[in-house]
Amino acid sequence: MGTIKIQGIFPAMATPFDSQGEVWKVKVEYNVSKWNRTDLAGYVVGGSTGETVLLSHEERFHLWEWVAEYASPEKLLVAGTGAESVRETVLLTNKAAELGYKAALVVTPHYYKNQFNNATSQKIFYGAVADQAKIPVLLYNLPQNTGIDLAPDAVAELSHHPNIVGLKESSGNVGKIIRMLNEAKPGFQVLTGHAGTLAPTLGVGACGAILAFANAAPYACVSIWEAHRMREFDAALDWQRRIFKAGSMVTEKFGIGGLKHAMDIMGYYGGPPRLPLLPPNAQGKQEIEDAFAGLRG
């Protein structure tokens, strides 16, 4: 436990499946080996982009093991460990710690929405997880999927917990990120999960991003980060404009199936999503290919 510096661009890793729907180890190695040659800061394994809600615990453990085996030593490993109960979240988090992961990304529980959609329940859940976790915890707000929006005052209070080090905010709401940065403890690390607002979010103080889009176009995402880091803000915004259409294709319009097709055309292995998720149709694939034309994989 303790402090950890989380900054830069992380792909929210997609999970490769073969034609029979099995997790494909050789393609995990293929993708990670290619990403190792980029300036990505590390890998987030087992988040929503990884279709984790469709995986068994055993499959999740295998993914964590394989990525830890194939990742370059300088890459920071973060495990998506969120579950509906404190007990299961702690179990998963501490298993990830055993496998060498340095932080846990914990999404909000959301099945019992009427009981969790308030600041008190959110603070109790995350406080209890962080008390028992053997690695630092990142809060994870994904209201477009969960239907739960973390309350800014809950985040502000949780930022003072010694084992809660930051937040992934995927709503794309830059104003909310500004408020969280203003109200949280100094040094609390906020990362965006929304490629469409990457440059503006970095501009208001976010320390990095965990992005589905970075699976297919890591160089473009890193270019925005590096332009921001070098205070070349016009260049960051220029890159932001260049990726806007492609980013919306694989996150909002066509989802994970669209992202995986983009990975395929950009030189990575995407492959099929796991049912009930579907790949895009022929017209959708063409739209994705047109949007990604000119981007480097």
Secondary structure, DSSP 8 states (H G I E B T S, - for coil): -------EEEEB----B-TTS-B-HHHHHHHHHHHTTS---EEEESSGGGTGGGS-HHHHHHHHHHHHHHS-TTSEEEEE---SSHHHHHHHHHHHHHTT--EEEEE---TTHHHHSSHHHHHHHHHHHHHH-SS-EEEEE-HHHHS----HHHHHHHTTSTTEEEEEE-S--HHHHHHHHHHS-TT-EEEE--GGGHHHHHHTT--EEEESGGGT-HHHHHHHHHHHHTT-HHHHHHHHHHHHHHHHIIIIISHHHHHHHHHHHTTS------TTS----HHHHHHHHHHHTT---
